[in-house]
Amino acid sequence: MSEISKLDQNLIIKKIDSETVNINVPDNEMLMSIVGQFDQNLKELAKLTSTSVFFRGNSITCKGKREDIQIFCEAMKFLINKHLLTKIIEKEDIILSVKKNIDVKKSNIKSFKQLIKTPRKYVIARSEKQSDYIKALKENDIVMSLGPAGTGKSFLAVSVGVTMLIEKKIERVILSRPAVEAGEKLGFLPGDMKEKVDPYLRPLYDALYELFGPDKIDKKIETGEIEIAPLAFMRGRTLKNCFAILDEAQNATETQIKMFLTRIGENSKLVVNGDPSQIDLINKSQSGLIKTKNILKHLKEIKFIEFDYNDVVRHPLVSKIIRAYQKQSTDDND
């Protein structure tokens, strides 16, 4: 029996009347994971679904409008499936369980189709685009993703890449970014090359450490299985048996992105991620991300994924901020 098919054994929903439903979760460990410390998860669910929720023993009672109760019940199903697969419920899962079930006709189990298992945690797709992106990372040799901050572009690429490394499907993971954010030349920064480059690549380190732990990652960096280098250091190389990620590609020129893509060798995958709205180059017209997409979009071998504010998986306020800036930009252009 699959984990997903065990759902009915772990959730008993009993309708009391048109505005009240009682939900019983027999598994105590699962129940505590869903309820959260000091009932925080349950309180958040109640807030997000505009319902009143009461918790006693193994029973959760939800009161509210019929449509809101239905969303709450679907969210509970999602969280139980998540716990069955990963044995953990995170704060982001609470938000996702409701976000994915505003349209209750859609099956939330789709989120688990592209599950990534790492040593520290399970990673699931938190939107349809994320699911498509994970699938593309696994199946395509070159993937380009464009979209705003917080949509999981870098995090998911790192997850897939290092998982492939651990499973010995590849020999190396290469993480690269254009070193332009600080407006300084690398040579003027103190320290050796690793110390010079590290500030620019901190977000990639953060993803690596969260998924695999500092000790394991530091060892793989020492052995060269994980290589972190500025984009300029990719020139002249042929990347074989590796998974290479070019992050913050909106800060790379068309020539630089072309150089990176043409490094691809046998049994390798290349990923290019960027946010066209956050170009840090002094001359923004030099950014090659959109230009590269337009040049290569006819190639069926290259998969393009375009995220928007609906795919943001950070704090819910991030999505609203992005929409506000997009609206302002549109108004300015009118």
Residue pairs with C-beta under 8 A, 6 or more apart in sequence:
3 81
3 84
3 85
4 81
4 84
4 85
4 109
4 112
6 84
7 77
7 80
7 81
7 84
9 26
10 25
10 26
10 27
10 30
10 80
10 84
11 23
11 24
11 25
11 76
11 77
11 80
12 23
12 24
12 25
12 26
13 21
13 22
13 23
13 24
13 73
13 76
14 21
14 22
14 23
14 24
15 21
15 22
16 22
16 61
18 66
19 63
19 64
19 65
19 66
19 69
20 61
20 62
20 63
20 69
21 61
21 62
21 69
21 72
21 73
22 59
22 60
22 61
22 62
23 59
23 60
23 61
23 62
23 73
23 76
24 58
24 59
24 60
25 31
25 34
25 58
25 60
25 76
25 80
26 58
28 58
30 80
30 83
30 84
31 58
33 83
33 87
33 88
33 89
34 41
34 42
34 76
34 79
34 80
34 83
34 89
35 41
35 42
35 55
35 60
36 42
36 44
36 89
36 94
39 55
41 89
41 91
41 94
42 53
42 55
42 60
43 53
44 91
44 94
44 95
45 51
45 53
45 72
45 75
45 94
45 97
45 98
46 52
46 53
46 62
46 72
48 75
48 94
48 95
48 98
49 62
49 64
49 68
49 69
49 71
49 72
49 75
49 98
50 64
50 65
50 68
51 62
51 63
51 64
51 65
51 68
51 69
51 72
52 62
52 63
52 64
53 60
53 61
53 62
53 63
53 72
54 60
54 61
54 63
55 61
60 76
62 69
62 72
62 73
63 69
64 72
70 104
71 98
71 101
71 102
71 104
74 97
74 101
74 104
74 108
75 94
75 97
75 98
75 101
76 97
77 108
78 93
78 96
78 97
78 100
78 101
78 108
78 111
79 89
79 93
79 94
79 97
81 108
81 109
81 112
82 88
82 89
82 93
82 97
82 112
82 124
83 89
85 112
85 115
85 122
85 124
86 121
86 122
86 124
88 121
88 122
92 126
92 313
95 316
96 111
96 126
96 313
97 108
100 106
100 108
100 111
100 127
101 108
110 125
110 128
110 131
111 124
111 125
111 126
111 131
112 124
113 125
113 131
114 124
114 125
114 130
114 131
114 134
114 135
114 138
115 122
115 123
115 124
116 122
116 123
116 124
116 134
116 156
116 159
116 160
116 163
117 123
117 163
118 159
118 162
118 163
118 211
118 212
119 166
119 211
119 212
119 213
119 216
120 210
120 211
120 212
120 213
121 210
121 211
123 155
123 156
123 159
123 211
125 131
125 133
125 134
126 152
126 311
126 313
127 151
127 310
127 311
127 313
129 147
129 151
129 305
129 306
129 307
129 308
129 310
129 311
130 151
130 152
130 156
130 311
130 313
132 305
133 143
133 145
133 152
133 153
133 156
133 305
133 307
134 156
134 160
136 143
136 303
136 305
137 143
137 156
137 157
137 160
137 161
137 269
137 271
138 160
139 303
140 269
140 301
140 302
140 303
141 264
141 268
141 269
141 270
141 301
142 261
142 264
142 269
142 270
142 271
142 272
142 301
142 302
142 303
143 157
143 269
143 270
143 271
143 272
143 302
143 303
143 304
143 305
144 249
144 271
144 272
144 273
144 292
144 293
144 296
144 302
144 303
144 304
144 305
145 153
145 157
145 271
145 272
145 273
145 274
145 304
145 305
145 306
145 307
146 273
146 274
146 275
146 276
146 289
146 290
146 293
146 304
146 305
146 306
146 307
147 153
147 275
147 305
147 306
147 307
147 308
147 311
148 275
148 277
148 278
148 307
148 308
148 309
148 312
148 322
149 275
149 278
149 312
149 314
149 318
149 322
150 312
150 313
150 314
150 318
150 319
150 322
151 307
151 308
151 311
151 312
151 313
152 307
152 311
152 313
153 247
153 273
153 274
153 307
154 203
154 204
154 207
154 245
154 247
154 273
155 207
157 245
157 247
157 271
157 273
158 173
158 175
158 204
158 207
158 208
158 211
158 245
159 207
159 211
160 243
161 170
161 173
161 243
161 245
161 269
161 271
162 173
162 208
162 211
162 212
162 226
164 170
164 173
164 243
164 269
165 171
165 172
165 173
165 220
165 225
165 226
165 243
166 212
170 241
170 242
170 243
170 267
170 268
170 269
171 225
171 240
171 241
171 242
172 224
172 225
172 226
172 227
172 241
172 242
172 243
173 225
173 226
173 227
173 242
173 243
173 244
173 245
174 226
174 227
174 228
174 229
174 234
174 239
174 242
174 243
174 244
174 245
175 201
175 204
175 226
175 227
175 228
175 229
175 244
175 245
175 247
176 228
176 229
176 230
176 231
176 233
176 234
176 244
176 245
176 246
176 247
176 260
177 200
177 201
177 204
177 230
177 231
177 246
177 247
177 248
177 251
178 230
178 231
178 248
178 249
178 251
178 252
178 256
179 186
179 197
179 200
179 230
179 231
179 232
180 251
180 280
180 281
181 200
181 248
181 251
181 280
182 199
182 200
186 193
186 196
186 197
186 230
187 196
189 195
189 196
189 199
190 196
194 228
197 228
197 229
197 230
198 205
198 228
200 230
201 228
201 247
203 247
204 228
204 245
204 247
205 217
205 228
208 217
208 226
209 217
217 226
220 226
221 227
221 228
231 246
231 252
231 256
231 260
234 244
234 259
234 260
234 263
235 259
237 263
238 263
238 265
239 263
239 264
239 265
239 268
239 270
240 265
240 266
240 267
240 268
241 265
241 266
241 267
241 268
242 265
242 268
242 269
243 268
243 269
243 271
244 260
244 263
244 268
244 269
244 270
244 271
245 270
245 271
245 273
246 252
246 257
246 260
246 270
246 271
246 272
246 273
247 273
247 274
248 273
248 274
248 275
249 257
249 272
249 273
249 274
249 288
249 289
250 274
250 275
250 276
250 278
250 279
250 280
250 287
250 289
251 274
251 279
251 280
251 281
251 287
252 260
252 274
252 287
252 288
252 289
253 286
253 287
253 288
254 288
254 291
254 292
254 295
255 288
256 288
257 272
257 288
257 289
257 292
258 288
258 292
260 270
260 272
261 270
261 272
261 292
263 270
264 270
272 289
272 292
274 289
276 287
276 289
276 290
277 325
277 326
279 287
281 287
293 304
296 302
297 304
309 319
309 322
309 323
309 326
310 319
312 318
312 319
312 322
